[in-house]
Amino acid sequence: MRKTKRTEITFETGQVLIVRRRPGSKRAWCAACEAEVEMVTVEEAAVIAGVSSRTIYRRVEAGRIYFMGTPEGVLPICGKSLSL
């Protein structure tokens, strides 16, 4: 009977997300957090959270992510609430 030698190799990978804000990025008061926070767009929030834009809208509707409505219809998301 012939013996064979087996070598097992395991790879671990990681991911780092760097979000760079443009000069003049928007900071605003979040009443829910009671703090001045960085506001991000829905698209940026989706990238940060690793989900789709639709999921961000669902979480906003469920009250799990804080936002600040604007007269222009833009939906700035509280960056601090993304860690909920």
DSSP file (Angstrom, degrees, kcal/mol; ACC not computed):
  #  RESIDUE AA STRUCTURE BP1 BP2  ACC     N-H-->O    O-->H-N    N-H-->O    O-->H-N    TCO  KAPPA ALPHA  PHI   PSI    X-CA   Y-CA   Z-CA
    1    1 A M              0   0    0      0, 0.0     2,-0.4     0, 0.0     0, 0.0   0.000 360.0 360.0 360.0 132.0    0.0    0.0    0.0
    2    2 A R        -     0   0    0      1,-0.0     2,-0.4     2,-0.0     0, 0.0  -0.763 360.0-144.3 -94.4 131.4    1.4    3.4   -1.0
    3    3 A K        -     0   0    0     -2,-0.4     2,-0.4     2,-0.0    -1,-0.0  -0.761  12.1-156.7 -94.1 139.0    1.1    6.3    1.4
    4    4 A T        -     0   0    0     -2,-0.4     2,-0.5     2,-0.0    -2,-0.0  -0.901  11.1-133.3-115.0 147.3    0.5    9.8    0.0
    5    5 A K        -     0   0    0     -2,-0.4     2,-0.5     2,-0.0    -2,-0.0  -0.833  19.7-159.6 -99.3 133.0    1.4   13.0    1.8
    6    6 A R        -     0   0    0     -2,-0.5     2,-0.5     2,-0.0    -2,-0.0  -0.945   5.0-165.6-118.0 132.0   -1.2   15.7    1.8
    7    7 A T        -     0   0    0     -2,-0.5     2,-0.5     2,-0.0    -2,-0.0  -0.967   6.0-159.7-115.9 128.2   -0.5   19.4    2.4
    8    8 A E        -     0   0    0     -2,-0.5     2,-0.4     2,-0.0    -2,-0.0  -0.925   5.6-168.1-110.8 129.1   -3.4   21.7    3.2
    9    9 A I        -     0   0    0     -2,-0.5     2,-0.5     2,-0.0    -2,-0.0  -0.961   2.2-163.0-118.5 130.5   -3.0   25.5    2.7
   10   10 A T        -     0   0    0     -2,-0.4     2,-0.4     2,-0.0    -2,-0.0  -0.948   3.3-159.6-114.9 131.2   -5.5   28.0    4.0
   11   11 A F        -     0   0    0     -2,-0.5     2,-0.5     2,-0.0    -2,-0.0  -0.914   2.0-164.1-109.0 134.7   -5.7   31.6    2.7
   12   12 A E        -     0   0    0     -2,-0.4     2,-0.3     2,-0.0    -2,-0.0  -0.965  10.2-172.1-115.0 134.6   -7.2   34.4    4.7
   13   13 A T        -     0   0    0     -2,-0.5     2,-0.3     2,-0.0    -2,-0.0  -0.866   3.6-169.5-123.1 159.4   -8.1   37.6    3.0
   14   14 A G        -     0   0    0     -2,-0.3     2,-0.4     2,-0.0    -2,-0.0  -0.880  11.5-139.4-139.0 170.8   -9.3   40.9    4.2
   15   15 A Q        -     0   0    0     -2,-0.3     2,-0.5     2,-0.0    -2,-0.0  -1.000   6.5-162.5-139.0 136.8  -10.7   44.1    2.8
   16   16 A V        -     0   0    0     -2,-0.4     2,-0.5     2,-0.0    -2,-0.0  -0.978   7.1-159.0-119.3 129.8  -10.1   47.7    3.7
   17   17 A L        -     0   0    0     -2,-0.5     2,-0.6    31,-0.1    -2,-0.0  -0.942   5.0-167.1-110.8 122.4  -12.5   50.5    2.6
   18   18 A I        -     0   0    0     -2,-0.5     2,-0.7     2,-0.0    -2,-0.0  -0.943   1.7-165.0-110.5 121.3  -11.1   54.0    2.4
   19   19 A V        -     0   0    0     -2,-0.6     2,-0.6    29,-0.0    -2,-0.0  -0.923   4.8-168.3-108.0 115.0  -13.7   56.8    2.1
   20   20 A R        -     0   0    0     -2,-0.7     2,-0.3     0, 0.0    -2,-0.0  -0.900  10.0-148.1-104.6 126.4  -12.2   60.1    1.1
   21   21 A R        -     0   0    0     -2,-0.6     3,-0.1     1,-0.1     4,-0.1  -0.696  17.0-117.3 -94.4 144.5  -14.5   63.1    1.3
   22   22 A R    >   -     0   0    0     -2,-0.3     3,-1.2     1,-0.1    -1,-0.1  -0.380  45.6 -83.8 -70.7 154.7  -14.2   66.0   -1.0
   23   23 A P  T 3  S+     0   0    0      0, 0.0    -1,-0.1     0, 0.0     0, 0.0  -0.373 121.0  30.0 -56.9 138.9  -13.3   69.4    0.5
   24   24 A G  T 3  S+     0   0    0      1,-0.2    -2,-0.1    -3,-0.1     3,-0.1   0.706  85.0 172.7  81.9  20.0  -16.5   71.0    1.8
   25   25 A S    <   -     0   0    0     -3,-1.2     2,-0.5     1,-0.1    -1,-0.2  -0.227  39.8 -94.1 -61.6 157.0  -18.1   67.6    2.6
   26   26 A K        +     0   0    0     13,-0.3    13,-2.7    12,-0.0     2,-0.4  -0.614  42.2 176.4 -87.2 121.9  -21.3   67.9    4.5
   27   27 A R  E     +A   38   0A   0     -2,-0.5     2,-0.3    11,-0.2    11,-0.2  -0.953  14.9 165.5-114.0 141.1  -21.4   67.8    8.3
   28   28 A A  E     -A   37   0A   0      9,-2.4     9,-3.0    -2,-0.4     2,-0.5  -0.962  41.3 -89.8-150.8 164.8  -24.8   68.3    9.9
   29   29 A W  E     -A   36   0A   0     -2,-0.3     2,-0.7     7,-0.2     7,-0.2  -0.673  32.2-155.0 -80.8 126.8  -26.5   67.9   13.2
   30   30 A C  E  >> -A   35   0A   0      5,-2.8     4,-1.9    -2,-0.5     5,-1.3  -0.916   2.3-162.2-103.0 113.1  -28.2   64.5   13.7
   31   31 A A  T  45S+     0   0    0     -2,-0.7    -1,-0.2     1,-0.2     5,-0.0   0.857  90.4  53.0 -63.6 -35.3  -31.1   64.8   16.1
   32   32 A A  T  45S+     0   0    0      1,-0.2    -1,-0.2    35,-0.1    -2,-0.0   0.896 118.3  34.9 -68.3 -40.1  -31.2   61.1   16.7
   33   33 A C  T  45S-     0   0    0      2,-0.2    -2,-0.2     4,-0.0    -1,-0.2   0.661  99.2-138.3 -84.9 -17.6  -27.5   60.8   17.5
   34   34 A E  T  <5 +     0   0    0     -4,-1.9     2,-0.3     1,-0.2    -3,-0.2   0.920  69.3  93.8  54.9  47.8  -27.4   64.2   19.2
   35   35 A A  E   <S-A   30   0A   0     -5,-1.3    -5,-2.8    -7,-0.1     2,-0.5  -0.985  85.8 -98.1-157.8 159.4  -24.1   65.0   17.6
   36   36 A E  E     +A   29   0A   0     -2,-0.3     2,-0.3    -7,-0.2    -7,-0.2  -0.765  55.1 176.0 -81.9 125.9  -22.6   66.7   14.5
   37   37 A V  E     -A   28   0A   0     -9,-3.0    -9,-2.4    -2,-0.5     2,-0.5  -0.835  37.3 -96.5-131.1 163.9  -21.9   63.9   12.1
   38   38 A E  E     -A   27   0A   0     -2,-0.3    41,-2.5   -11,-0.2     2,-0.4  -0.710  38.9-146.4 -78.6 126.4  -20.6   63.3    8.6
   39   39 A M  E     -B   78   0B   0    -13,-2.7   -13,-0.3    -2,-0.5     2,-0.3  -0.803  17.2-170.0 -96.6 138.6  -23.6   63.0    6.2
   40   40 A V  E     -B   77   0B   0     37,-2.6    37,-3.4    -2,-0.4     2,-0.1  -0.853  23.9-105.3-124.6 160.1  -23.1   60.6    3.2
   41   41 A T     >  -     0   0    0     -2,-0.3     4,-2.7    35,-0.2     5,-0.2  -0.317  36.1-106.5 -76.4 166.8  -25.2   59.9    0.1
   42   42 A V  H  > S+     0   0    0      1,-0.2     4,-2.2     2,-0.2     5,-0.1   0.905 122.5  51.3 -59.8 -41.7  -27.3   56.8   -0.3
   43   43 A E  H  > S+     0   0    0      2,-0.2     4,-1.9     1,-0.2    -1,-0.2   0.915 111.2  46.6 -64.3 -43.4  -24.7   55.4   -2.7
   44   44 A E  H  > S+     0   0    0      1,-0.2     4,-2.7     2,-0.2    -2,-0.2   0.908 111.3  52.5 -64.5 -41.0  -21.8   56.1   -0.3
   45   45 A A  H  X S+     0   0    0     -4,-2.7     4,-2.7     1,-0.2    -2,-0.2   0.889 107.3  52.7 -60.8 -39.6  -23.8   54.5    2.5
   46   46 A A  H  X>S+     0   0    0     -4,-2.2     5,-2.1     2,-0.2     4,-1.2   0.908 111.0  46.1 -63.5 -42.2  -24.4   51.4    0.5
   47   47 A V  H  <5S+     0   0    0     -4,-1.9    -2,-0.2     2,-0.2     3,-0.2   0.932 114.0  48.2 -65.8 -45.5  -20.7   51.0   -0.3
   48   48 A I  H  <5S+     0   0    0     -4,-2.7    -2,-0.2     1,-0.2    -1,-0.2   0.915 117.7  40.8 -61.3 -44.0  -19.8   51.6    3.4
   49   49 A A  H  <5S-     0   0    0     -4,-2.7    -1,-0.2    -5,-0.2    -2,-0.2   0.624 107.3-125.6 -81.3 -13.2  -22.4   49.1    4.6
   50   50 A G  T  <5S+     0   0    0     -4,-1.2     2,-0.2     1,-0.3    -3,-0.2   0.839  73.4 105.4  72.2  32.7  -21.7   46.6    1.9
   51   51 A V  S   <S-     0   0    0     -5,-2.1    -1,-0.3    -6,-0.2    -2,-0.1  -0.750  74.9 -83.7-132.2 178.9  -25.3   46.5    0.8
   52   52 A S     >  -     0   0    0     -2,-0.2     4,-1.6     1,-0.1     3,-0.1  -0.410  36.2-113.2 -82.5 163.1  -27.4   47.7   -2.1
   53   53 A S  H  > S+     0   0    0      1,-0.2     4,-2.2     2,-0.2     5,-0.2   0.876 118.9  58.4 -60.2 -38.0  -28.9   51.2   -2.3
   54   54 A R  H  > S+     0   0    0      1,-0.2     4,-2.2     2,-0.2    -1,-0.2   0.884 102.8  52.2 -60.4 -39.5  -32.3   49.6   -2.0
   55   55 A T  H  > S+     0   0    0      2,-0.2     4,-2.4     1,-0.2    -1,-0.2   0.880 106.7  53.5 -64.5 -38.0  -31.3   48.0    1.3
   56   56 A I  H  X S+     0   0    0     -4,-1.6     4,-2.3     2,-0.2    -2,-0.2   0.935 108.7  49.1 -61.3 -45.8  -30.3   51.4    2.6
   57   57 A Y  H  X S+     0   0    0     -4,-2.2     4,-2.5     1,-0.2    -2,-0.2   0.896 110.7  51.1 -60.5 -39.9  -33.7   52.8    1.7
   58   58 A R  H  X S+     0   0    0     -4,-2.2     4,-1.9     1,-0.2    -1,-0.2   0.908 110.0  48.9 -63.7 -41.6  -35.4   49.9    3.5
   59   59 A R  H  <>S+     0   0    0     -4,-2.4     5,-2.5     2,-0.2     6,-1.1   0.864 110.3  51.4 -67.8 -35.2  -33.3   50.5    6.6
   60   60 A V  H ><5S+     0   0    0     -4,-2.3     3,-1.3     4,-0.2    -2,-0.2   0.943 110.3  48.8 -63.3 -47.2  -34.2   54.2    6.5
   61   61 A E  H 3<5S+     0   0    0     -4,-2.5    -2,-0.2     1,-0.3    -1,-0.2   0.835 111.1  50.5 -61.6 -32.9  -37.9   53.3    6.3
   62   62 A A  T 3<5S-     0   0    0     -4,-1.9    -1,-0.3    -5,-0.2    -2,-0.2   0.534 115.2-117.2 -82.6  -6.5  -37.5   50.9    9.2
   63   63 A G  T < 5S+     0   0    0     -3,-1.3    -3,-0.2    -4,-0.5    -2,-0.1   0.638  83.5 118.1  80.8  14.4  -35.8   53.6   11.3
   64   64 A R  S   <S+     0   0    0     -5,-2.5     2,-0.4    -6,-0.2    -4,-0.2   0.683  73.8  43.7 -86.7 -19.2  -32.5   51.7   11.5
   65   65 A I  S    S-     0   0    0     -6,-1.1     2,-0.2    -9,-0.1    -2,-0.2  -0.989  83.7-132.6-126.6 135.9  -30.5   54.4    9.7
   66   66 A Y        +     0   0    0     -2,-0.4    12,-2.5    12,-0.3     2,-0.3  -0.575  28.5 174.3 -88.8 150.6  -30.9   58.1   10.4
   67   67 A F  B     -C   77   0B   0     10,-0.2     2,-0.4    -2,-0.2    10,-0.2  -0.927  28.0-134.2-146.7 169.2  -31.3   60.7    7.7
   68   68 A M        -     0   0    0      8,-2.0     2,-0.1    -2,-0.3   -38,-0.0  -0.959  23.9-141.4-131.0 113.1  -32.0   64.3    7.2
   69   69 A G        -     0   0    0     -2,-0.4     6,-0.2     6,-0.2    -2,-0.0  -0.405  16.4-159.3 -71.9 149.7  -34.5   65.3    4.5
   70   70 A T    >   -     0   0    0      4,-1.0     3,-1.7    -2,-0.1    -1,-0.0  -0.902  30.2-115.6-126.4 157.4  -33.9   68.3    2.3
   71   71 A P  T 3  S+     0   0    0      0, 0.0    -1,-0.1     0, 0.0    -2,-0.0   0.787 115.0  61.4 -61.0 -26.4  -36.2   70.5    0.2
   72   72 A E  T 3  S-     0   0    0      2,-0.1     3,-0.1     1,-0.1    -3,-0.0   0.554 117.6-111.8 -77.4  -7.1  -34.4   69.3   -2.9
   73   73 A G    <   +     0   0    0     -3,-1.7     2,-0.2     1,-0.3    -1,-0.1   0.536  69.7 143.5  87.9   6.3  -35.4   65.7   -2.2
   74   74 A V        -     0   0    0      1,-0.1    -4,-1.0   -33,-0.0    -1,-0.3  -0.535  42.8-146.0 -77.8 147.5  -31.8   64.6   -1.4
   75   75 A L        -     0   0    0     -2,-0.2     2,-0.2    -6,-0.2    -6,-0.2  -0.721  12.9-167.2-118.5  80.3  -31.5   62.0    1.4
   76   76 A P        -     0   0    0      0, 0.0    -8,-2.0     0, 0.0     2,-0.4  -0.500  15.0-143.4 -67.9 134.3  -28.3   62.6    3.4
   77   77 A I  E     -BC  40  67B   0    -37,-3.4   -37,-2.6   -10,-0.2     2,-0.6  -0.806  16.6-113.7-102.2 137.8  -27.6   59.6    5.6
   78   78 A C  E >   -B   39   0B   0    -12,-2.5     3,-0.5    -2,-0.4     4,-0.5  -0.588  22.0-152.9 -69.1 116.2  -26.1   59.9    9.1
   79   79 A G  G >  S+     0   0    0    -41,-2.5     3,-0.9    -2,-0.6     4,-0.2   0.832  92.3  57.3 -61.9 -33.0  -22.7   58.3    8.8
   80   80 A K  G >  S+     0   0    0    -42,-0.3     3,-1.2     1,-0.2    -1,-0.2   0.843  99.4  58.7 -67.8 -32.9  -22.6   57.4   12.5
   81   81 A S  G X  S+     0   0    0     -3,-0.5     3,-1.6     1,-0.2    -1,-0.2   0.605  84.5  80.7 -75.1  -9.6  -25.9   55.4   12.2
   82   82 A L  G <  S+     0   0    0     -3,-0.9    -1,-0.2    -4,-0.5    -2,-0.2   0.707  83.5  63.5 -68.1 -17.4  -24.4   53.1    9.6
   83   83 A S  G <         0   0    0     -3,-1.2    -1,-0.3    -4,-0.2    -2,-0.1   0.402 360.0 360.0 -86.9   4.7  -22.8   51.2   12.4
   84   84 A L    <         0   0    0     -3,-1.6    -1,-0.2   -20,-0.2    -2,-0.1   0.492 360.0 360.0 -67.7 360.0  -26.2   50.2   13.9
